[in-house]
Each structure stands twice: as C-alpha cells, then as structure tokens.
Amino acid sequence: MSAGTVSGLPGCALQEAAAESYLAHATALVREARLGAQFPPGRAVLASLEALSVRCHRGLYPQLLVEPLSGLPALKEWTRVRTDTQLAQQVLAGLPPPEQLAERGPHHPAYGKQLLKGLYFSALARKPPPPIEQLVVALQRLAAPRVQVQVTLDKLDARGLLVRCMVELVQGPSPRPLIERRGEHVAAAPELQALLYRRAAQDAELLFIELAAQPGVSVRRVCVGTIGPLHPPELPSSEGLGELRRGPAGQLATFSVDTAACDLTADRNNDPLTDLLGQRLSAAARAEYEEARRRLGYRVTKDRKFVVDGESLPAVTALCQGAGTRNVIYPLPAAARDPDSWPPR
C-alpha cells in the first residue's frame, strides 16, 4: 500500500520514508509549540514519536498508522511503544548475548533480526519513554473533613487527540466521596475516574457543572488542554483548518486550552475555531447556564495557539484576524520543515 493511502484499518498507513518524514514533521510541530503545564507533557509525546521511528525500531515495524483527522499516530502505535517498553527487559533476557548477536547478526538472517530486536529493546530499556496516558492526584490542602486536590488525567481521546484534563476540587463529607483519603495519601475513587475518562475531552464548562453536582464536591477549576489536530504534508488535506496549508510542504498544528474556573474575572474566547458554549445555546438554555455560573461562581475562557510554516502563515493569520482573536502563532524554523532534520534536537 502506498504512503498516505487509507488502509483497511481506521487511519492512513505510511510506509518507510513517508513514515519517517511524517515523524520528523510531527516532532517539529509539537516541539515548536512550547507546551506548558496545561497540555499533555511534550517530553513524553516527543519521546514516543522518537520511539516510533525506524531509527529506534530498526525496521521491525514496516508501517506507521496515523489518524487522518487528528494527524497523530493511531492508538495502536502509542500502545505499541508502551507495551514494548514494559516488555523490554523480558525480551532482552530471552535473546542471545549481545556479543554473539553482534558477531553473527550481519551474516545470518535469524541472528540479524534478533540483533535488531536487541538494539531496539535496549534503547527502550535504557531510556524508556514516559507514558502519554496516566492519572495523577496531588494533595493541595488538607483541613479535615475537607480535602483539596488537583487531579490530572492525560489520555488519547476518541478523536485521536492528546488531552490533558486538570481538575481542582474540594471534597467534603459525602457517603460516596470522589476522592479517597488515607492520612495524606489521596486517590481518585472509581466513580471519579470513570467520569473523567468519559468526559475529559468535552467542554470544560460542562465537566465543571457535572463535577459540581456530585455530593460534597466544590469545584475550583477545570482545564482541558489539547494537542492537535496536526496537519503535516504527508497526510491528505482535510476540511477546515487543513485547507489553510499552502504549497506541497505546507503544515500546521493547533493547541487549545479550555478553562472554567472560579478565579477568572470574565468570559473570554480567544479561539477562532470554537464558540463559547453560551453562544450555541437557545435563549432558555443560555439562561440556565448563566444561572449556573452565578450559583457556582465560575467563568470560562478559551484559547488556541498555532504552529505553522512560513508559506501557510498568512492564511492562519487571516483566520485569526477574521475571528477577531489575538492568537500566539509560532512560525516553523526552516530547519524544522526539512525531514532531514530528524531526529529531534
């Protein structure tokens, strides 16, 4: 199957050189976004992208599956990196000694493949990529019977986008608390885990309201940061933002933050691609949400930044100007547009 064609699996199957070119571009787009704490950890994403490269797996995986709508590797690819990392020591223990593989590998096909496996799994064992999916609960304040925590969930959502959902809440007395506490150790109850995994990628305001409706819970902040979609040149143009790419090497990516919080003084929409929830509702529904905002004391802000190549920059700038937003737009350095710049610096 040729590079960039849609396979029988959901996604685009990129072969060899096209996969390497894609990984170089995706790496540059994520790296140049200068991701902060509101986003999934850039270090983990970049490390996994590097592990997907033939430079790491030595040709053991002949193709790379990419989700065409998100522009990110498919779930099976992220899962493969995690699984291979977990199995690295076990696989290495079952291989012949490295010296034997180095001596026989170049001359015998069977030993040659084992040599490649040894090099690949040794790289993962030596420098394991951090997980891109995890749930962490951090204690912020303990004043019995109340406990204030920050819950951070990193996950790949149903759209194929990488999402970080950060929630700050206070758990008070409740027959079924969302936060389980033993001394100063805190953890998310199964009900909270299920709620976050189900709702992490939805509108931050809706998640804020749903959490606030739980017994004994007072919500302070909900923030959802999203990596993607990415629009590298190896993938066919998609409707919407992908149509802003210019030239055969055109590429861009977007990184959004959606926040509902009690310490915001006003609603603000600085996202040219998304309207505030209230702007999409009927008059009656909007009145209900306005009442919820008064009762719960929160406001909503949305923001989005872009990374874009020089040729496509005017089109993205015009998009933001037309929407009346003032967005951060990082231009891709010339070196970052060249696949030969792989691996990432």
C-alpha positions in Angstrom: 0.0 0.0 0.0 1.4 3.4 -0.9 2.2 6.1 1.6 -0.8 8.2 2.7 -3.5 5.9 1.4 -6.3 4.8 3.6 -5.9 1.2 4.7 -8.5 -1.3 5.8 -7.8 -0.1 9.3 -9.0 3.3 10.5 -6.2 5.7 9.5 -3.5 6.3 7.0 -0.8 3.7 6.7 2.5 5.4 6.0 5.4 3.3 4.7 9.1 3.7 5.4 10.3 7.1 4.0 6.8 8.7 4.3 6.6 7.5 7.9 10.0 9.0 8.8 9.1 12.2 7.1 5.8 12.4 9.0 7.5 11.7 12.3 10.0 14.5 11.6 7.3 17.0 10.8 5.0 15.9 13.7 8.0 16.2 16.1 8.8 19.7 14.9 5.2 20.8 15.2 4.9 19.6 18.8 8.3 20.8 19.8 7.8 24.3 18.5 4.5 24.7 20.3 6.4 25.2 23.6 3.8 23.3 25.6 3.2 24.3 29.2 1.7 22.6 32.2 -1.8 22.9 30.8 -1.0 20.4 28.0 -0.1 16.8 27.9 3.6 16.6 28.6 5.6 17.4 25.5 8.6 15.4 26.6 6.5 12.2 26.8 5.0 12.9 23.4 8.3 13.6 21.7 9.9 10.6 23.3 7.1 8.3 22.0 7.4 9.8 18.5 11.1 9.1 18.5 10.4 5.5 19.6 8.1 5.1 16.6 10.9 6.0 14.2 12.9 3.4 12.3 16.0 4.9 13.8 14.7 3.4 17.1 12.9 0.2 16.0 15.4 -0.6 13.2 12.8 -1.5 10.7 11.0 -4.1 12.8 7.7 -2.3 12.1 7.1 -1.8 8.4 4.4 0.9 8.5 3.0 3.6 10.8 -0.7 4.1 11.2 -1.8 7.8 11.5 -5.3 9.1 12.3 -6.2 11.3 9.4 -8.5 13.7 11.4 -6.2 14.2 14.4 -2.9 14.0 12.4 -1.4 12.0 15.3 -0.3 8.3 15.4 -3.2 5.9 15.9 -3.9 4.3 19.3 -2.2 1.0 18.3 1.1 2.9 17.7 1.1 4.6 21.1 0.1 1.3 22.7 2.9 -0.5 20.9 5.5 1.9 22.4 4.1 1.4 25.9 3.9 -2.4 25.6 7.3 -2.7 24.1 8.8 -0.5 26.8 7.1 -2.7 29.5 8.4 -5.9 27.9 11.9 -4.6 27.1 13.8 -6.3 29.9 11.9 -9.6 29.4 12.7 -9.6 25.7 16.4 -8.8 26.2 16.7 -11.6 28.8 15.4 -14.1 26.1 17.9 -13.1 23.4 21.4 -14.5 22.9 24.3 -12.4 24.4 24.9 -9.1 22.7 28.4 -10.1 21.7 27.1 -13.2 19.9 24.4 -11.2 18.1 26.9 -8.5 17.0 29.2 -11.2 15.6 26.6 -13.4 13.8 23.9 -10.9 13.1 25.4 -9.4 9.9 25.9 -12.9 8.4 22.8 -14.9 9.4 19.2 -13.6 8.9 17.8 -15.1 12.1 20.5 -13.6 14.2 20.2 -10.4 12.2 16.6 -9.9 13.2 17.5 -10.8 16.8 20.3 -8.2 16.6 17.8 -5.6 15.5 15.4 -6.6 18.4 18.3 -6.3 20.8 19.2 -2.8 19.7 15.5 -1.7 19.7 14.6 -3.0 23.1 17.9 -2.0 24.6 17.1 1.6 23.5 13.7 1.4 25.2 15.2 -0.1 28.4 18.0 2.5 28.5 15.7 5.5 28.0 12.0 4.4 28.4 9.5 7.0 27.0 7.3 8.4 29.7 3.6 7.3 29.5 1.3 9.5 27.5 -1.7 8.2 29.4 -1.9 8.5 33.2 -4.0 9.7 36.1 -2.3 11.6 39.0 -3.9 13.0 42.1 -1.9 15.6 44.1 -2.9 16.8 47.6 -3.1 20.6 47.7 -4.7 21.2 51.1 -6.0 19.0 54.0 -8.4 20.6 56.5 -10.5 17.7 57.8 -13.1 16.8 56.9 -12.3 18.6 53.6 -9.5 17.8 51.2 -8.4 19.9 48.3 -6.7 18.1 45.4 -5.6 18.6 41.8 -6.5 15.7 39.5 -4.6 15.4 36.2 -5.6 13.0 33.5 -3.6 12.6 30.3 -5.2 10.5 27.7 -5.8 9.9 24.0 -9.4 10.8 23.3 -11.9 9.3 20.9 -10.9 11.8 18.2 -7.3 10.6 18.3 -6.2 13.9 20.0 -3.9 14.0 23.1 -5.7 15.6 26.0 -4.8 16.8 29.5 -7.7 17.4 31.8 -6.8 19.1 35.1 -9.4 19.5 37.8 -9.0 21.3 41.1 -11.8 20.4 43.6 -12.6 20.3 47.3 -14.1 17.1 48.6 -16.2 17.5 51.7 -18.3 14.9 53.6 -20.1 12.5 51.4 -21.4 8.9 51.6 -19.5 8.2 48.3 -16.6 10.7 48.0 -14.9 11.2 44.7 -11.6 11.5 46.5 -10.4 8.6 48.7 -8.1 9.6 51.5 -5.9 7.7 53.9 -3.9 10.2 56.0 -2.2 12.4 53.5 -2.5 9.9 50.7 -5.2 10.7 48.2 -6.6 8.9 45.2 -9.4 9.2 42.7 -12.4 7.0 43.5 -13.6 4.7 40.7 -16.6 7.0 40.1 -14.3 10.0 39.5 -12.0 8.0 37.2 -15.0 6.9 35.1 -16.4 10.4 35.0 -13.1 11.9 33.9 -12.3 9.3 31.3 -15.8 9.7 29.9 -15.9 13.5 29.9 -12.3 14.6 29.7 -12.5 15.8 26.1 -15.8 17.6 26.4 -16.4 21.3 27.1 -14.7 22.4 30.3 -17.9 24.1 31.5 -20.0 21.0 31.1 -17.5 19.0 33.1 -17.3 21.7 35.8 -21.1 21.6 36.2 -21.2 17.8 36.3 -18.5 17.6 38.9 -20.1 20.3 41.0 -23.4 18.3 41.1 -21.6 15.5 42.9 -22.4 15.2 46.7 -19.9 17.1 48.9 -17.8 18.4 45.9 -16.9 22.1 45.4 -15.1 22.7 42.1 -12.5 25.4 41.7 -11.1 24.8 38.2 -11.4 22.6 35.2 -8.8 23.0 32.4 -8.7 20.9 29.2 -5.5 21.3 27.1 -5.4 19.5 23.7 -2.6 18.7 21.3 -3.8 18.6 17.7 -5.1 18.4 15.1 -1.7 18.2 13.3 -1.7 18.8 9.6 1.7 17.5 8.2 2.3 17.4 4.5 2.3 13.6 4.4 -1.4 13.4 5.1 -4.2 14.5 2.6 -5.8 17.8 3.2 -8.9 17.7 5.5 -11.8 20.1 5.6 -11.5 23.2 7.8 -8.1 24.1 9.2 -6.3 21.6 6.9 -7.4 23.7 3.9 -5.2 26.6 5.1 -2.0 24.7 4.2 -0.2 26.3 1.3 2.1 24.5 -1.1 3.2 20.9 -1.2 5.2 21.2 2.0 2.5 23.2 3.9 2.0 22.2 7.5 0.4 23.5 10.7 -0.9 22.4 14.1 -3.2 23.8 16.8 -3.0 23.5 20.5 -6.1 24.6 22.5 -6.9 25.3 26.2 -10.5 25.4 27.5 -10.9 26.6 31.1 -13.8 27.0 33.5 -12.6 28.4 36.9 -13.7 30.4 39.9 -10.7 32.8 39.8 -11.5 34.1 36.3 -13.0 37.6 36.2 -14.7 37.4 32.9 -15.6 35.1 30.0 -13.1 35.3 27.1 -13.0 33.5 23.8 -9.6 33.7 22.0 -10.2 30.6 19.9 -11.1 31.3 16.3 -12.3 27.7 15.8 -14.6 27.4 18.7 -17.5 29.4 20.1 -18.2 29.7 23.8 -20.9 27.3 24.8 -23.4 30.0 25.6 -23.2 31.3 22.1 -24.5 28.0 20.7 -27.5 27.6 23.1 -31.1 28.6 22.9 -32.2 31.6 25.0 -33.8 29.3 27.6 -30.7 27.0 27.8 -28.4 30.0 27.9 -30.4 31.4 30.9 -29.9 28.1 32.7 -26.1 28.2 32.2 -25.9 31.9 33.3 -27.7 30.9 36.5 -25.2 28.0 37.0 -22.4 30.5 36.5 -23.8 32.8 39.1 -24.5 30.0 41.6 -21.2 28.2 41.2 -19.1 31.4 40.7 -17.1 30.4 37.6 -16.2 32.0 34.3 -15.0 30.4 31.0 -12.0 31.2 28.8 -10.9 29.5 25.5 -7.6 30.0 23.8 -5.7 28.4 20.9 -2.2 28.7 19.6 -0.7 27.6 16.3 2.5 26.3 14.8 2.7 26.9 11.0 5.2 27.0 8.2 6.0 30.3 6.5 4.0 29.8 3.4 0.8 29.0 5.3 1.3 31.7 7.9 -0.7 34.4 6.1 -3.8 32.2 5.8 -3.7 31.3 9.5 -3.1 35.0 10.4 -6.1 35.9 8.3 -8.3 33.3 10.1 -7.5 34.8 13.5 -8.0 38.4 12.2 -11.3 37.5 10.7 -12.5 36.0 14.0 -11.2 39.0 16.0 -8.8 36.9 18.1 -5.2 37.6 19.0 -3.5 34.2 19.0 0.0 33.1 19.5 1.3 31.8 16.2 4.8 30.2 16.2 6.4 30.0 12.7 8.3 26.8 12.0 12.0 27.4 11.5 13.3 26.5 8.1 15.3 23.6 9.5 12.1 22.2 11.2 10.4 21.9 7.8 13.1 19.6 6.4 12.6 15.9 7.2 16.4 15.5 7.1 16.5 17.4 10.4 15.2 14.2 12.2 16.0 13.1 14.8 14.7 15.9 17.1 17.2 18.1 18.7 
